[in-house]
């Protein structure tokens, strides 16, 4: 009987196990599967125009409208707020290209890239950190998408009204029965999109890149024509001056970067599918600031026109709230227009959720349990967590939204700082691909019990520099003004401190597998065989042989590598 139970348990385990290379050791089964391996040439299907379409599609989303509006509410003129967006997203684009080059060169994703800096097992905490944050944001984006669904349904049936449908939620919950039902519909309809592999999902972004911007421009023209002008916002001067103005501008810049925090660290998850490293360079560097700046420009002018359309009211910053007003005072033709634009925004939210949250969280969950989770299963787990987190309570006000964005960047900026410092300044572009999947103690990325304490020292330092200001922002308590100023620079502060501390630690306590001069060898990588005999230890000759199996020139590599 015991043997029967054991046989059944083994059968279920085998059924749940995802595809992976044959011959892997038990330890390697905890480090890799087919989704975590370096992308083979056949799946490197993303070209430069795919990345252009990806970012054009991603730029048209509700969050971008909210970020530009917050700066104006806090005292900037419209052109100052727009300039802060240009600056912020230009910097964000540079960060994205910096981390994305690692994935585009070696064709590995964020969880594997982090093994080089945090260690084979030490990388699991940054991966878990980002996966939980991505699941949280999946729920938030899905709830915003639910508002789009609410508008689509109400455009058809006016009886779909949160104010008349009996509400089963508490008054202070932040949602209603109608809103939650719309959110659940969006969440449910989004599930099929998670099914497709990453190298094929690019077609969704291509469709979105045509449809969504066209709908956004149509909304822009519609609002201006209906208002008969641009409204007072574009004419009002800044309400701040001096240092207050400067700091508010800086906060606008940083909020744009914070909105990109997850995409900065997870860009290798997409860039690894690039045919060549340059395919993921210029296409991202220019498209990101242009796409997001245009979206913010449209948002500012549409919100300004709302004051003319509805005299005596404050500017309506959320485009979905403005569309809701259009439903209330329009006929069937106007409701049809609202339906089309709401559909476009729903598609925008879907694409943003897949790009920024589902795929990144799916990749991270895969790295946490690679024997049983692939990107598809991880994406569905992300969706389930996002639903369970009750995301509506995080969207109660613009100030809360900004606080959550800032908190988000505090943790991810430290991870990004360590990643960039390790690849560009410590290792000078060299990574041993097979060793990133090697759990043996003699491996160059095993460090101390699989953890690189230098990376954790830098990571904690990057968080600590912001922690006092973060506490003041969340709790509203009195903190030193210096801490507040540092926190206003939260992403830069965390990134610079963590990057510098990591570099110093590696100088004082050197790490193995570093090149003496710039040495990227990823362009020589094709098919990589990861299996090894668990009883054997890795030696210098083994490491050279591993690189040769990966298609690398062992002689040129050994010439430039520091010895352990």
Buried (B, 14 or more C-beta within 10 A) or exposed (E): EEEEEEEEEEEEEEEEEBEBBEEBBEBBBBBBBBBBBBBEEEBBBBBBBBBBBBBBBBBBBBBBBBBBBBBBBBBBBBEBBBBBBBBBBBBBBBBBBBBBBBBBBBBBBBBBBBBBBBBBBBBBBBBBBBBBBBBBBBBBBBBBBBBBBBBBBBBEEEEBBBEEBEBEEEEEBBBBEBBBBBBBBBBEEBEEBBEBEBBEBBEBBBEBBEBBBEBBEBBBEBBBEBBEEBBEBBEEEBBBEEEEBEBBBBBBBBBBBBBBBBBBBBBBBBBBBBBEBEBBBEBBBBBBBBBBBBBBBBBBBBBBBBBBBBEEEEBBBBBBEBBBBBBEEBEEEBBEBBBBBBBBBBBBBBBBBBBBBBBBBBBBBBBBBBBBBBBBBBBBBBBBBBBEBBBBBBBEEBEEBBBBBBBBBBBBBBBBBBBBBBBBBBBBBBBBBBBBBBBBEBBBBBBEEBBBBBBBBBBBBBBEBBBBBBBBBEEEEEBEEEBBBBBBBBBBBBBBBBBBBBBBBBEEEEBBBBBEEEBBBBEEBEEBEBBBEEEEEBEEEBBBBBBEBBBBEBEEBEEBBEEE
